[in-house]
Amino acid sequence: MRRPPRLLRTLMILVAVVVACSIVSQVVYGPWLRRTADALVLQSPVISYRYPGVYDGSARVGHVAAKVRVTLGSQGITTVEFLLRPLGNMDPLIAEVVRTGSVLVDVVTGATISQKVTLKAIDDALMQQHP
């Protein structure tokens, strides 16, 4: 029986390595990413939204990152714009944050990591307030 050409063998080995790395990433990195996102703590209480202005905040969990610019008016959060947007549709989440004036919004059970990182970035911006 004839051996496969060297290039074909090399490609088969490369494919096997990529598949193995993908499996390891799903088994190890995925659960770590979810646990880390679930452990994010929002620190900005609603009462602290008292210094109108524009504040930048950011958050990152693994490869998921968000950077936001939050504008506070005298009545609370007026706008949230992304400087770095994570994957996914964050528009309904942002609309709810602006509507309620708080990062303490009810998110869907099993909220995505992107949503949690976005809320933490907004929280980080609100923690930048100063008189």
C-alpha positions as CSV (number, residue, x, y, z in Angstrom):
1,M,0.0,0.0,0.0
2,R,1.3,3.4,-0.9
3,R,1.8,6.1,1.8
4,P,-0.1,9.4,1.3
5,P,2.0,12.3,0.1
6,R,3.8,14.3,2.7
7,L,1.7,17.4,2.2
8,L,-1.5,15.4,2.7
9,R,-0.2,13.9,6.0
10,T,0.9,17.3,7.2
11,L,-2.6,18.7,6.5
12,M,-4.3,15.8,8.2
13,I,-2.1,16.4,11.3
14,L,-2.9,20.1,11.2
15,V,-6.6,19.4,11.0
16,A,-6.4,17.0,14.0
17,V,-4.5,19.6,16.0
18,V,-7.1,22.3,15.2
19,V,-10.0,20.0,16.2
20,A,-8.3,19.0,19.4
21,C,-7.7,22.7,20.3
22,S,-11.3,23.5,19.5
23,I,-12.6,20.7,21.8
24,V,-10.2,21.8,24.6
25,S,-11.4,25.4,24.3
26,Q,-15.1,24.4,24.5
27,V,-14.5,22.1,27.5
28,V,-12.2,24.5,29.5
29,Y,-12.5,28.1,28.2
30,G,-16.3,28.2,27.7
31,P,-17.2,27.2,31.3
32,W,-14.6,29.5,32.7
33,L,-15.9,32.4,30.6
34,R,-19.5,31.8,31.8
35,R,-18.4,31.5,35.5
36,T,-16.4,34.7,35.3
37,A,-19.2,36.6,33.6
38,D,-21.7,35.3,36.3
39,A,-19.3,36.6,39.0
40,L,-19.4,40.2,37.8
41,V,-20.7,42.5,40.5
42,L,-22.5,45.7,39.7
43,Q,-21.5,48.4,42.2
44,S,-23.2,51.6,41.3
45,P,-26.4,52.2,43.3
46,V,-29.1,54.2,41.7
47,I,-28.8,56.9,44.4
48,S,-25.3,57.7,43.2
49,Y,-26.4,59.0,39.8
50,R,-26.3,62.6,40.9
51,Y,-23.4,64.2,39.0
52,P,-24.6,65.0,35.5
53,G,-21.8,64.6,32.9
54,V,-20.3,62.2,30.5
55,Y,-18.4,59.1,31.8
56,D,-16.5,56.3,30.1
57,G,-16.4,52.8,31.3
58,S,-15.2,49.4,30.2
59,A,-15.3,45.8,31.1
60,R,-13.8,42.6,29.8
61,V,-14.3,38.9,30.4
62,G,-11.9,36.8,28.3
63,H,-12.3,37.8,24.7
64,V,-15.6,39.6,25.3
65,A,-15.1,43.4,25.8
66,A,-17.3,46.5,25.9
67,K,-16.4,50.2,26.2
68,V,-19.2,52.7,26.7
69,R,-19.8,56.4,27.1
70,V,-22.7,57.1,29.5
71,T,-24.3,60.5,29.6
72,L,-26.1,61.4,32.9
73,G,-28.6,64.2,33.1
74,S,-30.3,65.5,36.2
75,Q,-32.9,62.7,36.0
76,G,-30.4,59.8,35.5
77,I,-29.0,58.0,32.5
78,T,-29.9,59.7,29.2
79,T,-27.7,57.9,26.7
80,V,-25.3,55.0,26.4
81,E,-23.1,54.8,23.3
82,F,-20.6,52.1,22.5
83,L,-17.0,52.9,21.9
84,L,-16.3,49.1,21.6
85,R,-19.4,47.0,21.0
86,P,-19.5,43.3,21.9
87,L,-21.1,40.8,19.6
88,G,-24.9,40.5,19.8
89,N,-27.9,42.9,19.8
90,M,-27.4,45.1,22.8
91,D,-30.0,47.7,21.7
92,P,-32.9,46.3,23.8
93,L,-30.6,46.1,26.8
94,I,-29.4,49.7,26.4
95,A,-33.0,50.9,25.9
96,E,-34.0,49.2,29.2
97,V,-31.0,50.8,31.0
98,V,-32.0,54.2,29.7
99,R,-35.7,53.6,30.4
100,T,-35.1,52.5,34.0
101,G,-32.1,54.7,34.6
102,S,-30.2,51.8,36.2
103,V,-27.9,48.9,35.4
104,L,-30.1,46.9,37.8
105,V,-32.4,45.8,35.0
106,D,-34.1,42.4,34.7
107,V,-32.2,40.5,32.0
108,V,-33.4,37.4,30.4
109,T,-32.5,34.2,32.3
110,G,-29.3,32.9,30.8
111,A,-28.2,36.4,29.7
112,T,-25.4,36.4,27.3
113,I,-21.8,37.1,28.4
114,S,-22.0,40.2,26.1
115,Q,-25.0,41.5,28.0
116,K,-23.3,41.0,31.3
117,V,-20.1,42.7,30.1
118,T,-22.1,45.6,28.7
119,L,-23.8,46.1,32.0
120,K,-20.5,46.0,33.9
121,A,-19.0,48.6,31.5
122,I,-22.0,50.9,32.2
123,D,-21.5,50.3,35.9
124,D,-17.8,51.1,35.5
125,A,-18.7,54.4,33.8
126,L,-21.2,55.3,36.6
127,M,-18.5,54.6,39.2
128,Q,-16.4,57.3,37.6
129,Q,-18.7,60.1,38.8
130,H,-17.3,62.8,40.9
131,P,-18.5,66.3,42.1
